[in-house]
Amino acid sequence: MSDFAADHGEEPVGPKVGVVGVGSVGQACAYALVLRGSCREIALVDRIRERAAAVAADLRYGAPLSPVAAIADGDWADLAGADIVLVTAGVNEKSGGATDRADRHGRLRLLDTNAAVYREIIGQVVAAAPDAVILVVTDPPDPLADLARELAGHDRVLSTGTVIDTLRFRVHLAAHLAVHPSAVEALVVGEHGTSEVMLWSSVSVQGTPLEAALRQWHPDQSLQTLREQVEREVRFANIAIIEGNDASQFGIGAVCARITEAVLRDERAVLPVAAYRERYGVTVAVPTVLARQGAIAELEPAMSGEEREAFERSVETLREAGRGIGVSTPT
């Protein structure tokens, strides 16, 4: 990009990431990419070019304190050569009216509006960066990933899935248990939305089943009480954030940077992103092996009978959502 060339006398060499949509979430994604040194070049594209230019300039001023990266605003053509493109464009939960805790549709309220946005932009992303992996960040990400897959005409499409939900699950459990979140093994699968499934049957603390850990450390605490409280905290975490700060952005920004790294570095890392599942005929989150070409394998986690039924309901929720925007899904 010209900004890098002007500063360094040469064009950047290394992995390139595009960010389409430079609102709160897009900015958080770009910031996390810079701080973590996730890539060598970042192209910011937004319908308001002045905003993208301002964000790129702001990031460049702090970039000398992080690993070297070229950061610039651009138009569609500047996505050329991108290895992965993060799509965050669209209305968010607050502006789209999806912050009612009693609304079972949740983020799906945004689907029709954001599907229209995706129909405008995905073709331009693919035309500029035909070999890029597309990471869908816009809510609701799973049905939008199904739409993006059809529009792109390839399978290198991921949704952020339940990575942020899984982290929230671990963080809230850890807080109740008074341990570090890294010690908690816990997983959320299914829709990134109200039908998500927390796999309580497999929760452990460094190999110790949750119920046993509770008996040892917190004998007066009921597992059922803990479950009810944590489920509320996790399911409505985004709304609680939005009520105080308008947008849930920093957690998902870090998540997007981590997913990006797993793809760019061909890591074979396992994360609960969402990709198209032939078995279910829809994009849904389960543990997924990530490599340079996107999702290359999936794992089916152990579930109790109750969890399996909830997961199947979550899959059907996503099928219905896809059909609602004209995506071909099994009946």
C-alpha positions as CSV (number, residue, x, y, z in Angstrom):
1,M,0.0,0.0,0.0
2,S,1.1,3.5,-0.7
3,D,1.3,4.5,3.0
4,F,3.7,1.7,3.8
5,A,5.8,2.4,0.7
6,A,6.1,6.1,1.6
7,D,7.2,5.3,5.2
8,H,9.5,2.4,4.4
9,G,10.5,2.7,0.8
10,E,9.1,-0.7,-0.1
11,E,5.9,-2.6,-0.3
12,P,5.0,-4.9,2.6
13,V,5.7,-8.6,2.3
14,G,3.7,-11.0,4.4
15,P,0.1,-11.9,5.1
16,K,-2.6,-9.4,4.3
17,V,-6.0,-8.9,6.0
18,G,-8.9,-6.9,4.8
19,V,-11.5,-5.5,7.2
20,V,-14.8,-4.5,5.5
21,G,-16.9,-2.2,7.7
22,V,-15.1,0.1,10.1
23,G,-17.6,0.7,12.8
24,S,-17.1,-0.2,16.4
25,V,-16.5,-3.9,15.7
26,G,-14.4,-3.4,12.6
27,Q,-12.2,-0.9,14.6
28,A,-11.8,-3.3,17.4
29,C,-10.8,-6.1,15.0
30,A,-8.2,-3.9,13.4
31,Y,-6.9,-2.8,16.7
32,A,-6.5,-6.3,17.9
33,L,-4.8,-7.3,14.7
34,V,-2.2,-4.5,15.2
35,L,-1.6,-5.2,18.9
36,R,-1.2,-8.9,18.4
37,G,1.0,-8.6,15.3
38,S,-1.5,-10.9,13.5
39,C,-0.5,-9.9,10.0
40,R,1.8,-7.7,7.9
41,E,-0.7,-5.6,6.1
42,I,-4.3,-4.4,6.9
43,A,-6.7,-2.8,4.4
44,L,-9.7,-1.0,5.9
45,V,-12.7,-0.6,3.6
46,D,-15.8,1.3,4.6
47,R,-18.7,3.0,2.8
48,I,-17.6,6.2,4.5
49,R,-14.0,6.5,3.2
50,E,-13.2,9.4,5.6
51,R,-14.0,7.1,8.6
52,A,-11.7,4.4,7.3
53,A,-8.9,7.0,6.6
54,A,-9.3,8.4,10.1
55,V,-9.2,4.9,11.8
56,A,-6.1,3.9,9.7
57,A,-4.3,7.1,10.7
58,D,-5.1,6.6,14.4
59,L,-3.9,3.0,14.3
60,R,-0.7,4.0,12.5
61,Y,0.2,6.4,15.3
62,G,0.2,3.5,17.8
63,A,1.6,0.9,15.5
64,P,5.3,1.5,16.2
65,L,4.7,0.0,19.6
66,S,3.6,-3.3,18.0
67,P,5.1,-5.7,15.5
68,V,5.5,-4.0,12.1
69,A,2.3,-3.7,10.0
70,A,1.2,-1.5,7.2
71,I,-2.3,0.0,7.8
72,A,-4.2,1.9,5.2
73,D,-7.7,2.7,4.1
74,G,-8.8,1.8,0.6
75,D,-11.6,0.9,-1.7
76,W,-12.6,-2.6,-3.0
77,A,-9.6,-2.9,-5.2
78,D,-7.3,-2.5,-2.2
79,L,-8.5,-5.9,-0.9
80,A,-6.4,-7.5,-3.7
81,G,-4.0,-10.0,-2.3
82,A,-5.8,-10.3,1.0
83,D,-5.4,-13.8,2.5
84,I,-8.5,-13.3,4.7
85,V,-11.2,-10.7,4.8
86,L,-13.2,-9.9,7.9
87,V,-16.7,-8.6,7.1
88,T,-18.2,-6.6,9.9
89,A,-20.5,-4.3,7.8
90,G,-24.2,-4.0,8.7
91,V,-26.4,-2.8,11.5
92,N,-25.6,-3.8,15.1
93,E,-27.8,-5.0,17.9
94,K,-28.5,-1.6,19.3
95,S,-29.4,0.2,16.1
96,G,-31.2,-2.9,14.8
97,G,-33.4,-3.3,17.9
98,A,-32.1,-6.6,19.0
99,T,-31.5,-6.0,22.7
100,D,-34.7,-7.3,24.3
101,R,-33.8,-10.1,26.7
102,A,-37.3,-11.6,26.3
103,D,-37.0,-11.8,22.5
104,R,-36.3,-15.4,21.5
105,H,-35.1,-14.2,18.0
106,G,-32.3,-12.1,19.5
107,R,-29.7,-11.3,16.8
108,L,-31.8,-12.9,14.1
109,R,-33.8,-9.7,14.2
110,L,-31.0,-8.2,12.2
111,L,-30.9,-10.8,9.5
112,D,-33.0,-9.3,6.7
113,T,-31.3,-5.9,6.9
114,N,-27.8,-7.4,7.0
115,A,-28.5,-9.9,4.3
116,A,-29.2,-7.0,2.0
117,V,-25.9,-5.5,2.9
118,Y,-24.1,-8.8,2.2
119,R,-25.7,-9.1,-1.2
120,E,-24.2,-5.7,-2.0
121,I,-20.6,-6.4,-0.8
122,I,-19.7,-10.1,-1.0
123,G,-19.4,-10.1,-4.7
124,Q,-17.1,-7.1,-4.6
125,V,-15.0,-8.8,-1.9
126,V,-14.6,-11.9,-4.1
127,A,-13.9,-9.9,-7.2
128,A,-11.0,-8.2,-5.5
129,A,-9.7,-11.1,-3.4
130,P,-10.9,-14.3,-5.0
131,D,-8.6,-16.5,-3.0
132,A,-9.3,-15.0,0.4
133,V,-11.0,-16.8,3.3
134,I,-14.1,-14.8,4.3
135,L,-14.7,-14.4,8.0
136,V,-18.3,-13.3,8.8
137,V,-18.5,-11.2,11.9
138,T,-21.7,-9.3,11.3
139,D,-24.7,-10.4,13.4
140,P,-26.3,-12.9,13.0
141,P,-23.0,-14.5,11.6
142,D,-24.1,-18.1,11.0
143,P,-27.0,-17.5,8.5
144,L,-25.0,-14.7,7.0
145,A,-22.1,-17.1,6.4
146,D,-24.5,-19.4,4.6
147,L,-25.5,-16.5,2.4
148,A,-21.9,-15.4,1.9
149,R,-21.0,-18.9,0.9
150,E,-23.6,-19.0,-1.8
151,L,-22.7,-15.5,-3.0
152,A,-19.0,-16.2,-3.0
153,G,-19.3,-19.5,-4.8
154,H,-16.8,-21.2,-2.6
155,D,-16.5,-22.9,0.8
156,R,-13.7,-20.7,2.3
157,V,-16.3,-19.0,4.5
158,L,-16.3,-19.0,8.3
159,S,-18.5,-17.4,10.9
160,T,-17.0,-16.4,14.2
161,G,-19.4,-19.0,15.6
162,T,-19.4,-19.6,19.4
163,V,-15.8,-18.6,20.1
164,I,-16.8,-15.5,22.0
165,D,-19.6,-17.4,23.7
166,T,-17.2,-20.1,24.8
167,L,-14.9,-17.5,26.3
168,R,-17.7,-15.8,28.1
169,F,-18.8,-19.2,29.5
170,R,-15.2,-19.9,30.8
171,V,-14.8,-16.4,32.2
172,H,-18.1,-16.4,34.2
173,L,-17.5,-20.0,35.4
174,A,-14.0,-19.0,36.5
175,A,-15.3,-16.0,38.4
176,H,-17.8,-18.1,40.3
177,L,-15.1,-20.7,41.1
178,A,-12.4,-18.1,41.9
179,V,-9.9,-19.6,39.4
180,H,-8.3,-18.3,36.2
181,P,-10.4,-18.8,33.0
182,S,-7.5,-20.8,31.4
183,A,-8.1,-23.5,34.0
184,V,-11.8,-24.0,33.0
185,E,-12.6,-26.4,30.1
186,A,-16.0,-25.5,28.8
187,L,-17.6,-25.2,25.4
188,V,-20.6,-23.6,23.7
189,V,-21.9,-25.0,20.4
190,G,-24.8,-24.2,18.0
191,E,-26.0,-20.8,17.0
192,H,-24.2,-17.6,18.1
193,G,-27.5,-16.5,19.5
194,T,-30.4,-17.4,21.8
195,S,-30.4,-21.1,20.9
196,E,-26.8,-21.6,21.7
197,V,-26.0,-24.7,23.8
198,M,-23.6,-24.7,26.8
199,L,-22.2,-28.1,27.3
200,W,-22.4,-28.4,31.0
201,S,-21.9,-32.2,30.9
202,S,-18.3,-31.8,29.9
203,V,-17.3,-28.8,32.0
204,S,-14.2,-29.4,34.1
205,V,-11.4,-27.5,35.9
206,Q,-8.1,-28.9,34.8
207,G,-9.6,-32.4,34.4
208,T,-11.8,-32.2,37.6
209,P,-15.5,-32.5,36.8
210,L,-17.4,-29.3,37.7
211,E,-19.6,-31.0,40.3
212,A,-16.5,-32.5,42.1
213,A,-14.8,-29.1,42.0
214,L,-17.8,-27.5,43.5
215,R,-18.0,-30.1,46.3
216,Q,-14.3,-29.5,47.1
217,W,-14.2,-25.7,46.9
218,H,-17.7,-24.4,47.3
219,P,-19.7,-27.1,49.2
220,D,-22.5,-24.7,50.0
221,Q,-23.1,-23.8,46.3
222,S,-25.7,-25.7,44.3
223,L,-24.8,-26.8,40.8
224,Q,-28.3,-25.9,39.6
225,T,-28.0,-22.4,41.1
226,L,-24.6,-21.9,39.5
227,R,-25.9,-23.1,36.1
228,E,-28.9,-20.8,36.1
229,Q,-26.8,-17.8,37.0
230,V,-24.0,-18.5,34.5
231,E,-26.5,-19.2,31.7
232,R,-28.1,-15.8,32.3
233,E,-24.7,-14.0,32.4
234,V,-23.5,-15.7,29.2
235,R,-26.7,-15.5,27.1
236,F,-27.2,-11.8,27.9
237,A,-23.5,-10.7,28.1
238,N,-23.8,-8.8,24.8
239,I,-26.9,-6.9,25.9
240,A,-25.3,-6.0,29.3
241,I,-22.3,-4.6,27.4
242,I,-24.5,-2.7,24.9
243,E,-26.6,-1.1,27.7
244,G,-23.4,0.4,29.1
245,N,-21.3,1.1,26.0
246,D,-23.5,0.9,22.9
247,A,-21.6,-1.9,21.2
248,S,-20.0,-5.2,22.2
249,Q,-16.7,-4.9,20.4
250,F,-13.4,-5.7,22.2
251,G,-14.0,-9.3,23.0
252,I,-15.1,-10.1,19.4
253,G,-12.2,-8.0,18.1
254,A,-9.7,-10.2,19.9
255,V,-11.5,-13.3,18.8
256,C,-11.3,-12.2,15.1
257,A,-7.6,-11.6,15.5
258,R,-7.1,-15.1,16.9
259,I,-9.1,-16.8,14.2
260,T,-7.1,-14.8,11.6
261,E,-3.9,-16.0,13.1
262,A,-5.0,-19.6,13.0
263,V,-5.8,-19.3,9.3
264,L,-2.8,-17.3,8.2
265,R,-0.3,-19.5,10.1
266,D,-1.9,-22.7,8.9
267,E,-2.0,-23.7,12.6
268,R,-4.6,-26.6,12.6
269,A,-5.9,-24.9,15.8
270,V,-9.2,-26.1,17.1
271,L,-11.8,-23.4,17.8
272,P,-15.6,-23.4,17.9
273,V,-16.0,-21.3,14.8
274,A,-18.9,-22.0,12.5
275,A,-18.5,-23.4,9.0
276,Y,-20.9,-25.2,6.6
277,R,-21.6,-28.7,7.9
278,E,-22.7,-31.2,5.3
279,R,-24.2,-33.4,8.0
280,Y,-26.6,-30.6,9.1
281,G,-26.9,-28.7,5.8
282,V,-26.2,-25.4,7.5
283,T,-23.4,-23.3,9.0
284,V,-23.2,-24.1,12.7
285,A,-20.5,-23.9,15.4
286,V,-18.7,-27.0,16.7
287,P,-15.0,-27.5,17.4
288,T,-13.3,-26.9,14.0
289,V,-9.8,-27.4,12.7
290,L,-8.5,-24.2,11.1
291,A,-5.9,-24.0,8.4
292,R,-4.8,-21.8,5.6
293,Q,-7.8,-22.7,3.5
294,G,-10.3,-22.2,6.4
295,A,-12.1,-25.0,8.0
296,I,-10.6,-28.4,7.1
297,A,-12.2,-30.7,9.7
298,E,-14.7,-30.7,12.5
299,L,-15.1,-32.6,15.8
300,E,-18.4,-33.7,17.3
301,P,-18.2,-33.0,21.0
302,A,-19.8,-35.4,23.6
303,M,-23.3,-34.3,24.6
304,S,-25.9,-35.5,27.0
305,G,-29.3,-36.4,25.6
306,E,-30.6,-33.0,26.7
307,E,-27.8,-31.2,25.1
308,R,-28.1,-33.1,21.9
309,E,-31.8,-32.2,21.7
310,A,-31.0,-28.6,22.3
311,F,-28.2,-28.6,19.7
312,E,-30.6,-30.1,17.1
313,R,-33.1,-27.4,17.9
314,S,-30.4,-24.8,17.4
315,V,-29.5,-26.3,14.0
316,E,-33.2,-26.1,13.0
317,T,-33.3,-22.5,14.1
318,L,-30.4,-21.7,11.7
319,R,-32.1,-23.7,8.9
320,E,-35.2,-21.7,9.3
321,A,-33.2,-18.4,9.3
322,G,-31.4,-19.4,6.2
323,R,-34.6,-20.3,4.4
324,G,-36.0,-16.9,5.4
325,I,-33.3,-15.1,3.3
326,G,-33.5,-17.5,0.4
327,V,-30.5,-19.8,1.3
328,S,-30.9,-23.4,0.2
329,T,-31.2,-25.5,3.4
330,P,-32.6,-29.0,4.1
331,T,-36.2,-29.2,5.1
